Amino acid sequence: MASLKESLSKGITAINVKTNSFMEESKCKTYISTLEKDIQTLKMNIGEIVYGKTIMGESYEQDVLQIVQQIMGKYDEIEQQKRAIEQLAYEEKQILGTAQTVGAVKFCPRCGTQSDGNYKFCSKCGTPLG
């Protein structure tokens, strides 16, 4: 009877963990999709600004630079969301006990953050790990 209870408890825990991970991952993916749409809109705005200011004989560089900076910020946010998705998957495997054996510890050459040997990129700054 205790074994059945334990199996049931583990099954319920696994369902809860997987459901929570799925919901969080879905939120991240939805946010990424929103950011990608924002980027496309900003890129179209650049074209409109360049065209309009060129017709008027005005300078557009400063306006374009501001929009480019916004786009770069959105790409940074997308990378943060992708790292969050990777972290969710890692945490799910750790909680459920399905994680592969961890390789040697690696340190980021750029920011010094410690990472699993299985990671290919730094979870803090995104720098490739050797």
Disulfide bonds with the S-S distance in Angstrom:
none
